[in-house]
Amino acid sequence: MYAIFFIPFCYYVIFHYWPMYGIIIAFKDYNIVKGISGSPWIGFHHFGKFLKDPYFWKLIRNTLLINIYELIWAFPAPIILALMLNELKHQMFKRVVQSISYLPHFISTVVVCGMIANFLSSDGLINQLIQWFGFQPVKFLMLPEWFRTIFVASGIWQSVGWGSIIYLAALTGVDVELYDAAKIDGANRWHQLMSITLPSIAPTISIMLILNLGRLMSVGFEKIILLYNGSTYETADVISTFVYRRGLLGSDFSYATAVELFQAVIGLILLYSANKASKKISQTSLW
């Protein structure tokens, strides 16, 4: 048991905890030659610089809006899919649907973005359908107002099946006798869903909601970098892409670390607040 535990323990220590030492460069004027310990301390200078940065409010707005849209549309999607699969009586058909819905999760982000670019290009499948109905083609990937829709919709397609696994597992723990008793009392499928199924998996939904609220200030930069361009910066540029440009491309490591630390602290506050609110309202919490 200890030998099995040792491997993941080493992974987290080496790749998650030990790199935390580098956070201190957010409070230093980091110089590669002098190293982390030799670079001079400058306190909260980089944090103040970020708050005064002309990009600050645009980055906060874009990051929050993308995550709020995902919370509104992407968070309920696996719950709805799990409930629909749970209602299927034909087991073979159910397994086929589950397998098909899981597959996009295993497609790499690069391939997914390539598929999006091909489907939404000027002569892609979507625009061919639009022209077939007699409308003018739309340059989806060049219009900033379309970026969030494309990002969230493709994310739902890619993760809805995989995300439903958690809720399907929770549904297996619902006592079947409750449904039998409800049928005797005259409850139809809708009544069973609202009175038995949803209340039974409510703790699981609460935990997943808390985790999602904790990530409200973070958006993975890989997919955005592969999809955005100069014409969509207005709605596509988020904190993580800004950190990537300033830190790796601009070599401003201290400033980029300060921005990333600011994002992490806000995320921690949101996670703690959501957990406390959930514990007070529904008696369900992470800790």
Backbone as CSV, one residue per row, in Angstrom:
resi,resn,N_x,N_y,N_z,CA_x,CA_y,CA_z,C_x,C_y,C_z
1,MET,0.834,-1.205,0.000,0.000,0.000,0.000,0.873,1.262,0.000
2,TYR,1.903,1.257,0.831,2.791,2.420,0.892,3.577,2.586,-0.410
3,ALA,3.961,1.461,-1.025,4.694,1.525,-2.297,3.821,2.111,-3.397
4,ILE,2.536,1.716,-3.413,1.603,2.259,-4.404,1.393,3.758,-4.165
5,PHE,1.297,4.158,-2.911,1.081,5.555,-2.566,2.303,6.420,-2.887
6,PHE,3.503,5.815,-2.865,4.745,6.568,-3.014,4.840,7.261,-4.372
7,ILE,4.360,6.590,-5.438,4.467,7.160,-6.789,3.652,8.447,-6.943
8,PRO,2.337,8.437,-6.630,1.598,9.714,-6.718,2.103,10.759,-5.721
9,PHE,2.606,10.297,-4.569,3.154,11.234,-3.586,4.344,11.994,-4.184
10,CYS,5.248,11.262,-4.839,6.408,11.894,-5.478,5.964,12.844,-6.589
11,TYR,4.939,12.425,-7.346,4.446,13.271,-8.436,3.974,14.625,-7.910
12,TYR,3.155,14.601,-6.853,2.621,15.852,-6.323,3.699,16.703,-5.659
13,VAL,4.637,16.069,-4.999,5.720,16.821,-4.362,6.594,17.503,-5.413
14,ILE,6.963,16.756,-6.461,7.891,17.278,-7.470,7.239,18.301,-8.392
15,PHE,6.012,18.012,-8.837,5.398,18.853,-9.868,4.361,19.846,-9.340
16,HIS,3.949,19.726,-8.077,2.914,20.620,-7.556,3.357,21.417,-6.324
17,TYR,4.047,20.774,-5.400,4.419,21.473,-4.166,5.784,22.144,-4.255
18,TRP,6.783,21.446,-4.779,8.106,22.044,-4.871,8.120,23.288,-5.760
19,PRO,7.415,23.315,-6.909,7.399,24.540,-7.728,6.800,25.753,-7.027
20,MET,6.065,25.523,-5.922,5.488,26.662,-5.193,6.563,27.601,-4.664
21,TYR,7.774,27.069,-4.509,8.881,27.918,-4.063,9.088,29.084,-5.025
22,GLY,8.819,28.847,-6.306,9.009,29.884,-7.309,8.027,31.031,-7.210
23,ILE,6.985,30.883,-6.397,5.999,31.953,-6.247,6.628,33.229,-5.713
24,ILE,7.711,33.089,-4.953,8.321,34.278,-4.327,8.862,35.262,-5.358
25,ILE,9.063,34.832,-6.610,9.555,35.795,-7.606,8.491,36.833,-7.935
26,ALA,7.240,36.579,-7.522,6.191,37.589,-7.703,6.478,38.810,-6.847
27,PHE,7.259,38.626,-5.792,7.597,39.719,-4.871,9.036,40.195,-5.062
28,LYS,9.657,39.756,-6.167,11.037,40.132,-6.440,11.187,40.685,-7.853
29,ASP,12.282,41.401,-8.079,12.653,41.821,-9.428,13.561,40.726,-9.975
30,TYR,12.917,39.657,-10.462,13.642,38.426,-10.798,14.622,38.631,-11.938
31,ASN,15.832,38.113,-11.722,16.880,38.135,-12.728,17.414,36.715,-12.883
32,ILE,17.435,36.216,-14.110,17.853,34.832,-14.344,19.281,34.592,-13.871
33,VAL,20.161,35.572,-14.079,21.566,35.422,-13.692,21.706,35.335,-12.178
34,LYS,20.987,36.192,-11.455,21.074,36.213,-9.992,20.314,35.062,-9.343
35,GLY,19.327,34.533,-10.056,18.531,33.441,-9.510,17.435,33.940,-8.581
36,ILE,16.631,33.011,-8.083,15.507,33.386,-7.220,15.991,33.992,-5.912
37,SER,16.944,33.363,-5.264,17.415,33.844,-3.958,18.224,35.125,-4.075
38,GLY,18.891,35.333,-5.201,19.738,36.517,-5.342,19.027,37.749,-5.870
39,SER,17.830,37.599,-6.401,17.082,38.738,-6.937,16.551,39.612,-5.803
40,PRO,16.541,40.939,-5.988,16.109,41.849,-4.915,14.594,41.816,-4.685
41,TRP,14.195,42.026,-3.443,12.776,42.085,-3.079,12.197,43.429,-3.483
42,ILE,10.978,43.419,-4.022,10.290,44.679,-4.357,8.850,44.690,-3.828
43,GLY,8.513,43.715,-2.993,7.194,43.693,-2.347,6.048,43.483,-3.316
44,PHE,5.004,44.313,-3.178,3.777,44.153,-3.971,3.770,45.040,-5.213
45,HIS,4.942,45.404,-5.694,5.034,46.301,-6.847,4.324,45.739,-8.079
46,HIS,4.555,44.454,-8.377,3.961,43.851,-9.579,2.443,43.741,-9.474
47,PHE,1.934,43.536,-8.257,0.484,43.455,-8.069,-0.168,44.811,-8.333
48,GLY,0.468,45.870,-7.814,-0.033,47.216,-8.073,0.046,47.567,-9.545
49,LYS,1.111,47.105,-10.190,1.281,47.349,-11.624,0.173,46.682,-12.429
50,PHE,-0.196,45.468,-12.020,-1.264,44.752,-12.729,-2.611,45.437,-12.535
51,LEU,-2.886,45.902,-11.320,-4.154,46.587,-11.056,-4.282,47.872,-11.863
52,LYS,-3.156,48.490,-12.207,-3.175,49.722,-12.997,-3.022,49.452,-14.490
53,ASP,-2.799,48.196,-14.842,-2.596,47.831,-16.247,-3.865,48.120,-17.050
54,PRO,-3.736,48.737,-18.232,-4.927,49.014,-19.054,-5.680,47.754,-19.485
55,TYR,-5.016,46.593,-19.460,-5.654,45.328,-19.821,-6.422,44.705,-18.651
56,PHE,-6.239,45.243,-17.440,-6.756,44.583,-16.231,-8.244,44.269,-16.318
57,TRP,-9.078,45.283,-16.546,-10.527,45.074,-16.519,-10.996,44.222,-17.690
58,LYS,-10.319,44.343,-18.837,-10.697,43.519,-19.989,-10.409,42.042,-19.694
59,LEU,-9.263,41.759,-19.074,-8.903,40.385,-18.736,-9.861,39.800,-17.710
60,ILE,-10.187,40.584,-16.687,-11.123,40.128,-15.652,-12.499,39.865,-16.256
61,ARG,-12.947,40.790,-17.089,-14.271,40.651,-17.715,-14.345,39.413,-18.603
62,ASN,-13.349,39.239,-19.466,-13.356,38.094,-20.381,-13.265,36.770,-19.636
63,THR,-12.402,36.715,-18.618,-12.247,35.486,-17.834,-13.542,35.140,-17.116
64,LEU,-14.159,36.125,-16.485,-15.402,35.882,-15.749,-16.545,35.505,-16.681
65,LEU,-16.664,36.202,-17.805,-17.779,35.935,-18.716,-17.708,34.527,-19.300
66,ILE,-16.512,34.103,-19.706,-16.373,32.746,-20.248,-16.744,31.713,-19.197
67,ASN,-16.279,31.914,-17.969,-16.577,30.958,-16.902,-18.042,30.996,-16.479
68,ILE,-18.646,32.173,-16.493,-20.073,32.278,-16.151,-20.918,31.592,-17.216
69,TYR,-20.560,31.793,-18.488,-21.275,31.107,-19.571,-21.127,29.595,-19.446
70,GLU,-19.936,29.135,-19.085,-19.733,27.699,-18.894,-20.532,27.195,-17.696
71,LEU,-20.643,28.029,-16.659,-21.415,27.641,-15.480,-22.900,27.533,-15.824
72,ILE,-23.379,28.423,-16.683,-24.797,28.430,-17.063,-25.128,27.286,-18.017
73,TRP,-24.252,27.056,-19.000,-24.560,26.083,-20.052,-23.839,24.748,-19.891
74,ALA,-22.554,24.792,-19.566,-21.762,23.552,-19.517,-21.960,22.774,-18.225
75,PHE,-22.201,23.463,-17.108,-22.359,22.743,-15.841,-23.617,21.863,-15.819
76,PRO,-24.786,22.344,-16.271,-25.980,21.470,-16.240,-25.970,20.372,-17.300
77,ALA,-25.156,20.529,-18.361,-25.199,19.587,-19.487,-24.937,18.135,-19.073
78,PRO,-23.858,17.824,-18.327,-23.652,16.424,-17.924,-24.720,15.907,-16.971
79,ILE,-25.319,16.794,-16.180,-26.406,16.382,-15.283,-27.614,15.953,-16.100
80,ILE,-27.962,16.754,-17.099,-29.106,16.447,-17.967,-28.853,15.153,-18.738
81,LEU,-27.622,14.995,-19.263,-27.291,13.775,-20.004,-27.374,12.548,-19.101
82,ALA,-26.876,12.661,-17.875,-26.931,11.541,-16.931,-28.370,11.172,-16.600
83,LEU,-29.214,12.167,-16.409,-30.623,11.903,-16.112,-31.320,11.235,-17.297
84,MET,-30.983,11.669,-18.505,-31.581,11.075,-19.699,-31.115,9.620,-19.882
85,LEU,-29.823,9.394,-19.667,-29.297,8.020,-19.778,-29.885,7.118,-18.712
86,ASN,-30.132,7.693,-17.555,-30.687,6.904,-16.451,-32.111,6.442,-16.744
87,GLU,-32.804,7.177,-17.620,-34.177,6.832,-17.959,-34.265,5.769,-19.053
88,LEU,-33.139,5.518,-19.730,-33.157,4.519,-20.804,-33.280,3.113,-20.236
89,LYS,-34.139,2.323,-20.808,-34.357,0.958,-20.345,-33.581,-0.064,-21.186
90,HIS,-33.308,0.288,-22.452,-32.584,-0.621,-23.341,-31.088,-0.494,-23.035
91,GLN,-30.504,-1.475,-22.367,-29.139,-1.398,-21.878,-28.107,-1.293,-23.004
92,MET,-28.307,-2.017,-24.091,-27.342,-1.963,-25.196,-27.299,-0.571,-25.804
93,PHE,-28.471,0.001,-26.053,-28.536,1.357,-26.604,-27.910,2.356,-25.631
94,LYS,-28.132,2.167,-24.345,-27.576,3.040,-23.321,-26.049,3.009,-23.350
95,ARG,-25.471,1.816,-23.464,-24.005,1.684,-23.500,-23.419,2.343,-24.749
96,VAL,-24.114,2.184,-25.881,-23.642,2.794,-27.130,-23.632,4.315,-27.013
97,VAL,-24.707,4.882,-26.482,-24.796,6.336,-26.303,-23.719,6.832,-25.350
98,GLN,-23.499,6.105,-24.251,-22.455,6.482,-23.296,-21.083,6.475,-23.962
99,SER,-20.787,5.428,-24.698,-19.479,5.305,-25.351,-19.247,6.431,-26.346
100,ILE,-20.271,6.749,-27.127,-20.145,7.823,-28.121,-19.948,9.175,-27.429
101,SER,-20.660,9.394,-26.334,-20.544,10.675,-25.625,-19.202,10.819,-24.917
102,TYR,-18.550,9.695,-24.558,-17.241,9.759,-23.893,-16.113,10.087,-24.868
103,LEU,-16.255,9.656,-26.128,-15.148,9.712,-27.082,-14.499,11.093,-27.245
104,PRO,-15.274,12.184,-27.358,-14.628,13.497,-27.540,-13.660,13.878,-26.422
105,HIS,-13.865,13.336,-25.224,-12.971,13.656,-24.105,-11.537,13.218,-24.386
106,PHE,-11.366,12.168,-25.179,-10.043,11.612,-25.446,-9.381,12.225,-26.678
107,ILE,-10.049,13.165,-27.320,-9.456,13.860,-28.461,-8.626,15.027,-27.923
108,SER,-7.421,15.183,-28.413,-6.543,16.243,-27.918,-7.102,17.621,-28.267
109,THR,-6.711,18.607,-27.475,-7.183,19.979,-27.690,-6.779,20.495,-29.059
110,VAL,-5.577,20.135,-29.507,-5.099,20.583,-30.821,-6.008,20.056,-31.927
111,VAL,-6.380,18.786,-31.835,-7.250,18.185,-32.852,-8.636,18.827,-32.813
112,VAL,-9.152,19.049,-31.611,-10.469,19.677,-31.467,-10.474,21.065,-32.105
113,CYS,-9.435,21.847,-31.826,-9.355,23.199,-32.398,-9.197,23.138,-33.917
114,GLY,-8.473,22.127,-34.417,-8.367,21.946,-35.863,-9.711,21.628,-36.489
115,MET,-10.502,20.783,-35.807,-11.842,20.461,-36.286,-12.733,21.695,-36.299
116,ILE,-12.642,22.493,-35.232,-13.439,23.729,-35.149,-13.080,24.665,-36.299
117,ALA,-11.763,24.826,-36.537,-11.309,25.717,-37.610,-11.809,25.242,-38.975
118,ASN,-11.797,23.934,-39.202,-12.258,23.393,-40.487,-13.765,23.539,-40.657
119,PHE,-14.519,23.234,-39.611,-15.978,23.314,-39.699,-16.466,24.751,-39.847
120,LEU,-15.758,25.704,-39.196,-16.222,27.088,-39.166,-15.497,28.001,-40.143
121,SER,-14.662,27.441,-40.999,-13.967,28.263,-41.988,-14.961,28.798,-43.023
122,SER,-14.507,29.705,-43.843,-15.393,30.337,-44.835,-16.039,29.326,-45.776
123,ASP,-15.294,28.265,-46.105,-15.848,27.218,-46.967,-16.073,25.912,-46.208
124,GLY,-16.200,26.013,-44.889,-16.417,24.835,-44.058,-17.846,24.329,-44.102
125,LEU,-18.088,23.245,-43.393,-19.403,22.591,-43.420,-20.516,23.514,-42.941
126,ILE,-20.273,24.250,-41.854,-21.315,25.125,-41.299,-21.705,26.206,-42.296
127,ASN,-20.708,26.841,-42.912,-21.007,27.889,-43.886,-21.619,27.332,-45.160
128,GLN,-21.288,26.107,-45.512,-21.940,25.479,-46.677,-23.425,25.271,-46.407
129,LEU,-23.763,24.861,-45.175,-25.169,24.705,-44.795,-25.883,26.057,-44.785
130,ILE,-25.191,27.089,-44.275,-25.778,28.431,-44.234,-26.077,28.920,-45.651
131,GLN,-25.124,28.705,-46.560,-25.329,29.128,-47.951,-26.415,28.296,-48.630
132,TRP,-26.532,27.030,-48.257,-27.559,26.173,-48.836,-28.957,26.679,-48.510
133,PHE,-29.086,27.312,-47.317,-30.369,27.891,-46.915,-30.559,29.303,-47.459
134,GLY,-29.587,29.786,-48.229,-29.738,31.081,-48.887,-29.177,32.263,-48.136
135,PHE,-28.370,32.029,-47.106,-27.780,33.117,-46.339,-26.315,33.313,-46.702
136,GLN,-25.763,34.454,-46.296,-24.365,34.754,-46.550,-23.473,34.025,-45.536
137,PRO,-22.287,33.568,-45.964,-21.372,32.888,-45.034,-20.908,33.829,-43.928
138,VAL,-20.622,33.251,-42.780,-20.201,34.023,-41.606,-18.763,33.644,-41.249
139,LYS,-17.919,34.636,-41.039,-16.533,34.388,-40.629,-16.493,34.245,-39.103
140,PHE,-16.911,33.083,-38.618,-17.084,32.855,-37.192,-15.827,33.142,-36.377
141,LEU,-14.696,32.640,-36.828,-13.458,32.753,-36.051,-12.816,34.131,-36.138
142,MET,-13.366,35.009,-36.944,-12.843,36.375,-37.065,-13.719,37.380,-36.338
143,LEU,-14.881,36.945,-35.851,-15.815,37.849,-35.189,-15.727,37.674,-33.674
144,PRO,-15.360,38.727,-32.936,-15.200,38.605,-31.481,-16.476,38.197,-30.750
145,GLU,-17.654,38.576,-31.276,-18.908,38.241,-30.607,-19.240,36.757,-30.679
146,TRP,-18.572,36.013,-31.553,-18.823,34.581,-31.691,-17.854,33.726,-30.865
147,PHE,-16.768,34.326,-30.371,-15.709,33.519,-29.753,-16.197,32.760,-28.524
148,ARG,-16.881,33.444,-27.621,-17.327,32.787,-26.381,-18.307,31.659,-26.679
149,THR,-19.185,31.872,-27.619,-20.151,30.827,-28.001,-19.430,29.591,-28.525
150,ILE,-18.454,29.819,-29.407,-17.688,28.702,-29.978,-16.913,27.981,-28.879
151,PHE,-16.289,28.737,-27.985,-15.471,28.150,-26.920,-16.313,27.296,-25.978
152,VAL,-17.441,27.839,-25.539,-18.299,27.126,-24.586,-18.976,25.930,-25.247
153,ALA,-19.505,26.116,-26.461,-20.211,25.026,-27.155,-19.276,23.850,-27.443
154,SER,-18.069,24.138,-27.901,-17.115,23.056,-28.178,-16.681,22.376,-26.887
155,GLY,-16.607,23.150,-25.795,-16.264,22.564,-24.498,-17.340,21.612,-23.999
156,ILE,-18.593,21.965,-24.224,-19.707,21.083,-23.844,-19.628,19.784,-24.632
157,TRP,-19.422,19.896,-25.947,-19.325,18.699,-26.795,-18.195,17.784,-26.335
158,GLN,-17.084,18.394,-25.923,-15.910,17.606,-25.572,-16.012,16.968,-24.188
159,SER,-16.733,17.587,-23.262,-16.675,17.127,-21.863,-17.994,16.609,-21.300
160,VAL,-19.102,16.764,-22.018,-20.401,16.413,-21.441,-20.494,14.928,-21.104
161,GLY,-20.002,14.072,-21.971,-20.078,12.628,-21.723,-19.225,12.198,-20.552
162,TRP,-17.993,12.698,-20.518,-17.082,12.347,-19.427,-17.593,12.882,-18.091
163,GLY,-18.133,14.094,-18.106,-18.649,14.684,-16.872,-19.865,13.973,-16.321
164,SER,-20.614,13.312,-17.210,-21.823,12.619,-16.761,-21.519,11.369,-15.945
165,ILE,-20.281,10.854,-16.022,-19.911,9.640,-15.284,-20.140,9.813,-13.789
166,ILE,-19.760,10.972,-13.258,-19.903,11.233,-11.823,-21.369,11.168,-11.407
167,TYR,-22.234,11.774,-12.212,-23.656,11.805,-11.871,-24.323,10.452,-12.083
168,LEU,-23.859,9.701,-13.088,-24.384,8.342,-13.281,-24.007,7.452,-12.103
169,ALA,-22.792,7.648,-11.584,-22.372,6.894,-10.406,-23.228,7.253,-9.194
170,ALA,-23.566,8.537,-9.065,-24.421,8.968,-7.961,-25.834,8.395,-8.107
171,LEU,-26.308,8.294,-9.343,-27.655,7.778,-9.583,-27.779,6.288,-9.247
172,THR,-26.673,5.558,-9.350,-26.723,4.134,-9.009,-26.959,3.917,-7.515
173,GLY,-26.700,4.946,-6.717,-26.897,4.824,-5.272,-28.298,5.171,-4.797
174,VAL,-29.160,5.580,-5.731,-30.542,5.916,-5.361,-31.322,4.623,-5.102
175,ASP,-32.008,4.568,-3.986,-32.770,3.374,-3.596,-33.942,3.154,-4.555
176,VAL,-33.969,1.993,-5.204,-35.037,1.669,-6.162,-36.397,1.596,-5.479
177,GLU,-36.423,1.230,-4.206,-37.691,1.124,-3.481,-38.407,2.464,-3.386
178,LEU,-37.656,3.540,-3.428,-38.278,4.873,-3.404,-39.130,5.092,-4.658
179,TYR,-38.617,4.637,-5.797,-39.371,4.762,-7.052,-40.625,3.879,-7.017
180,ASP,-40.480,2.682,-6.469,-41.635,1.776,-6.381,-42.728,2.371,-5.498
181,ALA,-42.319,2.960,-4.387,-43.291,3.587,-3.485,-43.963,4.781,-4.151
182,ALA,-43.154,5.553,-4.922,-43.709,6.724,-5.614,-44.719,6.302,-6.679
183,LYS,-44.453,5.206,-7.388,-45.381,4.715,-8.405,-46.704,4.295,-7.776
184,ILE,-46.621,3.662,-6.622,-47.846,3.251,-5.919,-48.683,4.471,-5.545
185,ASP,-47.988,5.569,-5.211,-48.691,6.812,-4.846,-49.169,7.596,-6.060
186,GLY,-48.876,7.074,-7.260,-49.374,7.719,-8.482,-48.414,8.715,-9.107
187,ALA,-47.155,8.706,-8.690,-46.180,9.653,-9.246,-45.753,9.230,-10.645
188,ASN,-45.733,10.180,-11.581,-45.254,9.888,-12.930,-43.740,10.109,-12.995
189,ARG,-43.166,9.983,-14.197,-41.716,10.107,-14.354,-41.201,11.473,-13.890
190,TRP,-41.947,12.516,-14.230,-41.531,13.877,-13.853,-41.532,14.048,-12.338
191,HIS,-42.565,13.562,-11.680,-42.639,13.658,-10.225,-41.506,12.873,-9.563
192,GLN,-41.192,11.698,-10.105,-40.094,10.887,-9.571,-38.755,11.610,-9.723
193,LEU,-38.603,12.261,-10.882,-37.364,13.001,-11.134,-37.192,14.140,-10.136
194,MET,-38.244,14.928,-9.935,-38.159,16.113,-9.090,-38.148,15.780,-7.597
195,SER,-38.820,14.693,-7.211,-38.964,14.380,-5.789,-37.968,13.345,-5.263
196,ILE,-37.411,12.534,-6.162,-36.502,11.468,-5.716,-35.107,11.610,-6.327
197,THR,-35.046,11.637,-7.669,-33.749,11.594,-8.355,-32.887,12.811,-8.046
198,LEU,-33.418,14.007,-8.314,-32.627,15.223,-8.094,-32.240,15.433,-6.624
199,PRO,-33.173,15.263,-5.674,-32.749,15.394,-4.266,-31.685,14.376,-3.849
200,SER,-31.706,13.186,-4.465,-30.736,12.154,-4.112,-29.329,12.486,-4.589
201,ILE,-29.232,13.141,-5.747,-27.898,13.484,-6.253,-27.526,14.943,-5.967
202,ALA,-28.365,15.641,-5.199,-28.097,17.046,-4.870,-26.746,17.251,-4.189
203,PRO,-26.316,16.384,-3.236,-24.988,16.573,-2.634,-23.860,16.525,-3.669
204,THR,-23.949,15.605,-4.620,-22.934,15.517,-5.676,-22.933,16.773,-6.531
205,ILE,-24.122,17.259,-6.885,-24.232,18.488,-7.680,-23.633,19.660,-6.917
206,SER,-23.881,19.724,-5.610,-23.350,20.813,-4.780,-21.825,20.805,-4.758
207,ILE,-21.230,19.627,-4.586,-19.770,19.514,-4.557,-19.167,19.951,-5.894
208,MET,-19.747,19.499,-7.001,-19.241,19.869,-8.322,-19.422,21.359,-8.586
209,LEU,-20.507,21.922,-8.083,-20.734,23.361,-8.246,-19.699,24.160,-7.475
210,ILE,-19.371,23.712,-6.263,-18.343,24.387,-5.459,-17.006,24.386,-6.195
211,LEU,-16.633,23.229,-6.752,-15.372,23.120,-7.484,-15.364,24.025,-8.716
212,ASN,-16.503,24.112,-9.384,-16.589,24.986,-10.565,-16.507,26.455,-10.186
213,LEU,-17.109,26.828,-9.072,-17.028,28.213,-8.609,-15.600,28.578,-8.218
214,GLY,-14.856,27.589,-7.698,-13.458,27.828,-7.358,-12.594,28.097,-8.578
215,ARG,-13.039,27.635,-9.749,-12.290,27.859,-10.994,-12.867,29.019,-11.797
216,LEU,-13.642,29.858,-11.158,-14.327,30.941,-11.864,-13.360,31.973,-12.444
217,MET,-12.157,32.048,-11.872,-11.181,33.038,-12.341,-10.087,32.413,-13.199
218,SER,-10.259,31.173,-13.611,-9.215,30.530,-14.416,-9.817,29.878,-15.647
219,VAL,-9.157,30.090,-16.766,-9.547,29.464,-18.032,-8.277,28.895,-18.649
220,GLY,-8.299,27.633,-19.061,-7.133,27.027,-19.695,-6.716,27.786,-20.940
221,PHE,-5.411,28.085,-21.054,-4.956,28.940,-22.154,-4.740,28.188,-23.464
222,GLU,-4.591,26.841,-23.421,-4.241,26.107,-24.635,-5.277,26.281,-25.738
223,LYS,-6.528,26.056,-25.403,-7.592,26.116,-26.408,-7.780,27.536,-26.927
224,ILE,-7.677,28.508,-26.031,-7.852,29.902,-26.446,-6.726,30.328,-27.380
225,ILE,-5.497,29.955,-27.040,-4.356,30.320,-27.891,-4.491,29.712,-29.283
226,LEU,-5.034,28.492,-29.347,-5.194,27.829,-30.639,-6.344,28.408,-31.463
227,LEU,-7.288,29.080,-30.804,-8.471,29.592,-31.505,-8.454,31.101,-31.744
228,TYR,-7.833,31.844,-30.829,-7.976,33.293,-30.964,-6.979,33.883,-31.956
229,ASN,-7.268,35.111,-32.363,-6.398,35.859,-33.276,-6.566,37.337,-32.956
230,GLY,-5.862,38.170,-33.692,-5.884,39.604,-33.404,-7.266,40.215,-33.425
231,SER,-8.143,39.722,-34.276,-9.481,40.314,-34.392,-10.419,39.906,-33.259
232,THR,-10.075,38.842,-32.509,-10.942,38.376,-31.418,-10.351,38.640,-30.037
233,TYR,-9.250,39.385,-29.964,-8.629,39.681,-28.668,-9.611,40.321,-27.686
234,GLU,-10.496,41.139,-28.214,-11.404,41.906,-27.362,-12.230,41.006,-26.450
235,THR,-12.617,39.828,-26.913,-13.424,38.918,-26.100,-12.683,37.639,-25.719
236,ALA,-11.549,37.359,-26.388,-10.858,36.084,-26.172,-9.682,36.168,-25.205
237,ASP,-9.115,37.345,-25.037,-7.929,37.477,-24.193,-8.314,37.356,-22.722
238,VAL,-7.756,36.369,-22.023,-8.055,36.128,-20.610,-6.757,36.189,-19.803
239,ILE,-6.879,36.000,-18.490,-5.703,36.125,-17.621,-4.627,35.117,-17.989
240,SER,-4.995,33.879,-18.251,-3.999,32.842,-18.540,-3.233,33.126,-19.838
241,THR,-3.902,33.652,-20.871,-3.199,33.974,-22.114,-2.303,35.195,-21.919
242,PHE,-2.737,36.122,-21.082,-1.920,37.296,-20.762,-0.654,36.868,-20.033
243,VAL,-0.804,35.933,-19.082,0.352,35.399,-18.350,1.303,34.702,-19.309
244,TYR,0.770,33.939,-20.241,1.589,33.233,-21.236,2.406,34.219,-22.071
245,ARG,1.757,35.281,-22.537,2.454,36.259,-23.374,3.519,37.025,-22.592
246,ARG,3.165,37.483,-21.386,4.115,38.267,-20.603,5.216,37.415,-20.003
247,GLY,4.874,36.211,-19.578,5.858,35.372,-18.908,6.775,34.627,-19.848
248,LEU,6.206,33.850,-20.774,7.022,33.012,-21.657,7.501,33.756,-22.898
249,LEU,6.619,34.523,-23.516,7.017,35.235,-24.727,7.748,36.534,-24.415
250,GLY,7.295,37.227,-23.364,7.930,38.494,-23.006,9.032,38.371,-21.976
251,SER,9.217,37.195,-21.402,10.264,36.929,-20.388,10.152,37.826,-19.162
252,ASP,8.960,38.320,-18.892,8.732,39.124,-17.681,8.182,38.176,-16.610
253,PHE,9.069,37.339,-16.064,8.645,36.237,-15.207,8.011,36.697,-13.900
254,SER,8.573,37.726,-13.295,8.043,38.205,-12.009,6.630,38.748,-12.150
255,TYR,6.424,39.559,-13.166,5.106,40.147,-13.384,4.075,39.074,-13.704
256,ALA,4.441,38.117,-14.571,3.528,37.033,-14.938,3.188,36.176,-13.718
257,THR,4.164,35.913,-12.865,3.916,35.135,-11.646,2.983,35.875,-10.706
258,ALA,3.161,37.182,-10.591,2.288,37.991,-9.734,0.843,37.944,-10.225
259,VAL,0.651,38.019,-11.543,-0.700,37.965,-12.122,-1.325,36.599,-11.865
260,GLU,-0.542,35.537,-12.072,-1.045,34.181,-11.849,-1.363,33.955,-10.371
261,LEU,-0.544,34.504,-9.473,-0.793,34.372,-8.039,-2.050,35.140,-7.636
262,PHE,-2.248,36.296,-8.234,-3.465,37.087,-7.995,-4.699,36.268,-8.388
263,GLN,-4.619,35.619,-9.540,-5.723,34.786,-10.012,-5.973,33.617,-9.064
264,ALA,-4.904,32.983,-8.582,-5.033,31.833,-7.691,-5.646,32.230,-6.349
265,VAL,-5.257,33.387,-5.829,-5.792,33.855,-4.544,-7.286,34.144,-4.659
266,ILE,-7.684,34.815,-5.744,-9.113,35.084,-5.964,-9.883,33.777,-6.081
267,GLY,-9.308,32.793,-6.787,-9.941,31.483,-6.914,-10.096,30.789,-5.575
268,LEU,-9.082,30.915,-4.706,-9.152,30.323,-3.369,-10.255,30.978,-2.540
269,ILE,-10.377,32.295,-2.645,-11.426,33.016,-1.916,-12.809,32.575,-2.394
270,LEU,-12.961,32.445,-3.713,-14.243,32.004,-4.272,-14.576,30.582,-3.836
271,LEU,-13.579,29.700,-3.834,-13.787,28.321,-3.412,-14.204,28.250,-1.945
272,TYR,-13.518,28.997,-1.098,-13.833,29.002,0.326,-15.232,29.574,0.568
273,SER,-15.565,30.660,-0.131,-16.878,31.296,0.038,-17.996,30.369,-0.430
274,ALA,-17.791,29.712,-1.591,-18.810,28.793,-2.109,-18.993,27.605,-1.178
275,ASN,-17.905,27.102,-0.634,-17.985,25.962,0.284,-18.723,26.340,1.566
276,LYS,-18.432,27.527,2.078,-19.080,27.992,3.309,-20.571,28.217,3.085
277,ALA,-20.919,28.814,1.921,-22.327,29.062,1.611,-23.079,27.745,1.436
278,SER,-22.468,26.780,0.754,-23.105,25.473,0.546,-23.311,24.744,1.871
279,LYS,-22.337,24.845,2.743,-22.442,24.178,4.050,-23.577,24.781,4.880
280,LYS,-23.749,26.091,4.745,-24.784,26.775,5.518,-26.178,26.508,4.958
281,ILE,-26.279,26.424,3.619,-27.585,26.279,2.972,-28.029,24.823,2.908
282,SER,-27.122,23.939,2.451,-27.537,22.553,2.184,-26.824,21.513,3.044
283,GLN,-25.969,21.959,3.955,-25.217,21.035,4.825,-24.270,20.130,4.026
284,THR,-23.915,20.556,2.802,-22.981,19.808,1.968,-21.769,20.664,1.698
285,SER,-20.561,20.114,1.906,-19.357,20.893,1.703,-18.161,19.989,1.437
286,LEU,-17.072,20.595,0.967,-15.843,19.850,0.720,-15.120,19.532,2.020
287,TRP,-15.234,20.423,2.985,-14.590,20.215,4.275,-15.439,20.812,5.387
